[in-house]
Every structure is written in C-alpha cells, then in structure tokens.
Amino acid sequence: MNRLFDALLGLIYPRRAQCMGCGSQAGFERDWLCEDCRQQLARRWAGPGQPPPGGMFLGAAYGYHYGGPAGGLVRSLKYRGVTRLAPMMGRAMASAFDGIQPTGADCLVPVPMHRKRLRQRGFNHAALLAREAGTLLALPTLEALERVRNTRQQARLSASKRRRNMDDAFKAVEDVRGRRVILVDDVCTTGATANACAKALLDAGAEAVYLLCFAVASEDK
Ligand SMILES: [Zn+2]
C-alpha cells in the first residue's frame, strides 16, 4: 500500500533529484540522504564532547564529526537554502544534547549573523537549527545576541588579531541575567566564534553557557 502511494506521489511530485549529503543525482531514500550517506553519517555520530578551550562553556554536545555527508548537509542548508533540512539536523542536535543532561538549561541562543549577511541569505541557519532542537528539548529560542561587527574577513588576519577582531564582535540584546543558555551553531571549528558569543552572554549576566552544534571539526576525522 505504501509502495503504491509512493509511486502515485512520485507521479505528482517527481522524486527529489539530489542526495543532500554527496550531491548524487541518484536521489535519496530517507532523511534527504542516499543509503551510502546515511550509513556514513551514522559512523560520524559525536554526541557529548569537549567544549572549545577557553573555559567559557560548562559542557558541549555535537551531532556529528564534520566532513562527508555532515558537511554536505551543512552546505545544503546554508548556501543552497534547503531549509527543510533543519528538522532532521535539529533532531540530531537534540539527541546529542540529551547526552549531557541534566544541565538546567532554560533557553537556546543561536549564533547571530551580521545584518548585511542576513539580508543576503534571508535566514539565519543557526536560528533554524536552534528552533528545531529547542522544540524537541521543550525549550524556547531567544535571539539574544547581535553581531555588531562583520567578521567575515577573519581568514586574512593573524591569530592574535583574529582573536581581537572577534572579542567584541557580539553583544547581548536581550536580558540573559541568571539564565542557563545553550549556544547554537551549525559547525564548531576553532571555537573562536563560540567563545566570543559565550563571553558576551556571560558578560551580560548569564549563569552558564553550553555549546550545541550540528557538527564539530576535529583533526582526527
Ligand atoms: Zn549521498
């Protein structure tokens, strides 16, 4: 019966042509991924992990190790605007965060985009992920941070200048005093962005900050 229904549906809505993990034109079976990518993604599961160094976070959890299909999903969401990926990505994040519960966390705060970039892209991917994960964790999403400086040109700067460039790039625009916050981003690489956001939240009076990302870039994977 299901098969017949799928076949009929296929006539009305032609099958989505591309796997969101590897771009294969063979299409996908489930969760926007071809079978090969689904298996690869499962092997990349991360869960509870080390926060970036700097002592800003009480704990951290990541859906997957970055690369392979995890990278494909992030790029499809961010640069191709496939926002329908957010629910399955948020689901992975919520499961990862469950691994470090209980945390007493009371809200999720997405890493903000600079206004200019937000206008170009039309959505903040981190905010979409926060809302999806938050629904499953039964916690509200609070857009409590603002990016006051566009830090896009980071790559051209030396490490110390980069840190300084990042230091005051964010500010709290909501009252976070006494709150236990889960900072949300798509990928954690050096942790510079995450640390700068956490600092802004702690400076504004947040009691604790946890980090939750869809993927973590680790050197051994
Ligand atoms: Zn694939």
Boltz pocket constraint, residues with backbone or C-beta under 6 A from the ligand:
constraints:
  - pocket:
      binder: B
      contacts: [[A, 19], [A, 20], [A, 21], [A, 22], [A, 23], [A, 24], [A, 27], [A, 33], [A, 34], [A, 35], [A, 36], [A, 37], [A, 38]]
      max_distance: 6.0
